[in-house]
Amino acid sequence: MSRPFAMDRIEGKSVRDIIDRHADARPNRVFLIDPTSRRMVTYRDLHISARAFAANLKAEGLVPGDTVAYAMENGVDAVRVVLGCLYGGYVATAINLVSGVSTISYVFDHSSATVVFIDGSSAELVKEASAELANPPRAVTISEDWFEGGEDSDFASISADTDGLLMYTSGTTGKPKGVVLTHKSLLSGGGNTALAHQLTKRDRALCVLPVYHINGLCVTVMGPLASGGSVVMPQKFSVSSFWDHLRDHSCSWFSVVPTQISYLLHHSMPGTKLNALRFGRSASAPLSPDVQSAFEDKFGVPIIETMGLTETAAPILSNPLPPGVRKIGSPGIAFGNDVLIADPQQNEMPRGEEGEVIVRGPNVMRGYRNNDEATAAALTAKGWLRTGDLGRMDKDGYVFITGRLKELIIKGGENIAPREIDDVLYSHPDVIEAAAFAKACENYGQTVEAGVQVRDGAGLSEADLIDLCRSKVGAFKAPDRVYFLTELPKGPSGKIQRMKVAEIVAKS
């Protein structure tokens, strides 16, 4: 029987230390699997490729601490690039392939990336984003040559406090902020995942979220790396192949976002029983209780709702695994860090009262790159990170998120949490995506509206959904308008962007 993960295995370690240790202790155990080619990378292979990649960067004249960008689709090579950067003491810089040319150009410039690794899918995008830059990064198409050689190279020492990852947040306004995460942060993010989900070296994850996003990287790559497990790495999420990947590779868990859960719920069924599957994991946005219950009823798979941020290397809260108590509608309790519900002065609020969710622990970021003002606003003198989320904590320590400070709808002086309206809309079986938002109103200051995507062929009307909301939350909170959209705008994590929904309907 495999020993459950314990945090002392990663304390004080760098990613290089963990790769070296796995290569010594379990060299033949598989770490990465490409489900298309059936290619497998063992921990010995990972050790060899990470050393070679770091040595080749050194041979190119890069020095530890330089930023090395990656603009690649998911897959074995993308993971090897990231871990190779970390192994050599370089700062891996994530390029979000769906963030748009202007944002990518900004990230190249702001990060001072010297080189960007690309694949066939990103070459034109990177070329366009680099066109107007005075000092663009050198674009290098990844090839197997980068993972060969370098066996005798000497590397500069690195530690748990060495900067490892630069990942830019997808803010709805202004320029994105560059989150700096150390090796300690990255391993703690993976360790918190392993701790919350009782991962062992026998567990195998299915990674369907991009590794340029914190959930894909820190949960479904760093979690298995911390615990000595393995990862199946398809190029992208596909409803049609999702269950096949789980079955064919005996995956024991997966991590997805609520929109993916909704798509699976409405469009697919596994062909056979998945005997190895222990649980699914939901993160990056609140999960509707009705969607969660419907998914579990249909597929018989427990969904563990969690919560995390880029600034915390992903997970901060998680519901326990069965037979532990899962509270539907809550992202759970703290694992591996401290979480408080606080007033504006960061004093703890009494249980059951609403305040801002704040977090402190080894997973928390060092700060925002070249942005002291934003860092000072986010990190308190006592090391607490202000998340910007509103919530309350019950007597058992479970947190319930009630909204975002910046997204509250204030109608006639009363605060309305958009999530409350979302959950009602999601309770209708034909609604796939939903997002309520504020609209300026002369009489009330703001009023409630919403955007939805519904199942093909659904006969829903706007009046139907407004009446549903009135019956559940009352006429005052119910939306005045509901707009039917082909798809709701989302960030790289799959989180629906309310402000952009409002912008779209304002133009319609």
Secondary structure, 3 states (H helix, E strand, C coil): CCCCCCHHHCCCCCHHHHHHHHHHHCCCCEEEECCCCCCEEEHHHHHHHHHHHHHHHHHCCCCCCCEEEEECCCCHHHHHHHHHHHHHCCEEEECCCCCCHHHHHHHHHHHCCCEEEECCCCHHHHHHHHCCCCCCCEEEECCHHHHCCCCCCCCCCCCCCCEEEEEECCCCCCCCCEEEEEHHHHHHHHHHHHHHCCCCCCCEEEECCCCCCHHHHHHCCHHHHHHCCEEECCCCCCHHHHHHHHHHCCCCEEEECHHHHHHHHHHCCCCCCCCCCCEEEECCCCCCHHHHHHHHHHHCCCEEEEEEEHHHCEEEEECCCCCCCCCCCCCEEECCCEEEEECCCCCECCCCCCEEEEEECCCCCCEECCCHHHHHHHECCCCCEEEEEEEEECCCCCEEEEEECCCCEEECCEEECHHHHHHHHHCCCCEEEEEEEEEEECCCEEEEEEEEEECCCCCCCHHHHHHHHHHHHCCCCCCCEEEECCCCCECCCCCECHHHHHHHHHHC
